[in-house]
Amino acid sequence: MPHPVIAEGNVAVVTGGASGIGLAAATAFARAGMKVCIADVDETRLAEAATRLSSIAGAAQVMTSVTDVSRVDSVTELERAVGAHFGGTDLLMNNAGIQPGSTLFEEPDSWQRIIGVNMWGIINVARIFAPNMIARGRPGLIVNTGSKQGITTPPGDPAYNVSKAGVKAFTEALQHELRNTKGCHVTAHLLIPGFVFTGLTAKGRTEKPDSAWTPEQTVDFMIARLEAGDFYILCPDNDVPRALDEKRMLWAAGDIVENRPPLSRWHPDYAEAFANFVNED
Ligand SMILES: NC(=O)c1ccc[n+]([C@@H]2O[C@H](COP(=O)([O-])OP(=O)(O)OC[C@H]3O[C@@H](n4cnc5c(N)ncnc54)[C@H](O)[C@@H]3O)[C@@H](O)[C@H]2O)c1
């Protein structure tokens, strides 16, 4: 059964919609007959993406907006423009993100920018769009793109992990609030991609590594899990099956319960215990 919100004539807004997972989602929504607004900071890629979407849906069904999700004024203008152009939003895919890399004690501007886009961006967009989506009284979807790195917080990119841990906590609170709001037919969902070959992860590669999924695979999986009603849309990839993700997440939570050091998965004293935990049934 197709999801009732992903339906002809409904309106989808996709942030970070000019490339990668966002563009694949916008393409799938356009194919389903939705009106689509893609919002992105990259004006050139937005224009290219709009041409591609218009060839599927017709130019009248496609809107673009140069938006910086880290700025409240920019997101406020986006929400106003979508309302004026399409009459409101049925599906919000809150997806814009960056991963330039980070270290703990250097580059304070980079920490501000990563948390500004990845965490504040998600919060700004959801807080500015959700009230009018609820007020429409129609079924609606808000999908926030998080990351496994916000759950298992591996060493190597702390600012990204912090930003995505914030996205997880915010989206859980958002869904709790929506569920407890009388007359609200909007639900929130956390998309947790695996390794997906996009501009964010390409790092100079032009060929998709075997271990990665394509953005299109990720979006097909996301739509199937939205239809199934999942809140946590936990995507596998060609390297990591769901069962391994489950073990990694349980181990991370176990650091607190078992009173182990943080990130014990990467601590030499726990290497054997972690390997045994992963291998046991
Ligand atoms: N690719 C992966 O393996 C992977 C894994 C986990 C999570 N994610 C998340 O998926 C989301 C999409 O990333 P992607 O992999 O498709 O990368 P991508 O680089 O292809 O797409 C991200 C888009 O966001 C846009 N963007 C960046 N800053 C912005 C801002 N301030 N305002 C508006 N738009 C902005 C970029 O211009 C780009 O078009 C991100 O939130 C990313 O953290 C990706």
The ligand as a Gaussian input file, in Angstrom:
#p B3LYP/6-31G(d) Opt

LIG

0 1
 N       25.966000       9.555000       2.431000
 C       25.982000       8.843000       3.559000
 O       26.626000       7.753000       3.663000
 C       25.207000       9.329000       4.752000
 C       25.173000       8.505000       5.888000
 C       24.466000       8.937000       6.998000
 C       23.809000      10.155000       6.972000
 N       23.862000      10.942000       5.851000
 C       23.131000      12.222000       5.874000
 O       22.311000      12.291000       4.743000
 C       22.018000      13.668000       4.450000
 C       22.188000      13.923000       2.972000
 O       23.564000      13.787000       2.658000
 P       24.090000      13.159000       1.272000
 O       24.918000      12.002000       1.625000
 O       22.973000      13.038000       0.322000
 O       25.130000      14.318000       0.845000
 P       25.103000      15.422000      -0.319000
 O       26.302000      16.267000      -0.071000
 O       24.942000      14.777000      -1.632000
 O       23.779000      16.254000      -0.003000
 C       23.688000      17.206000       1.009000
 C       23.044000      18.460000       0.430000
 O       22.854000      19.407000       1.505000
 C       23.156000      20.690000       0.986000
 N       23.475000      21.605000       2.067000
 C       24.644000      21.696000       2.759000
 N       24.559000      22.684000       3.656000
 C       23.319000      23.223000       3.544000
 C       22.646000      24.291000       4.202000
 N       23.249000      25.015000       5.157000
 N       21.359000      24.564000       3.844000
 C       20.761000      23.865000       2.854000
 N       21.362000      22.869000       2.185000
 C       22.624000      22.551000       2.533000
 C       24.330000      20.449000       0.057000
 O       24.504000      21.538000      -0.861000
 C       23.932000      19.148000      -0.621000
 O       23.180000      19.370000      -1.812000
 C       22.951000      14.483000       5.368000
 O       22.219000      14.948000       6.477000
 C       23.995000      13.463000       5.790000
 O       24.577000      13.797000       7.038000
 C       24.539000      10.546000       4.741000

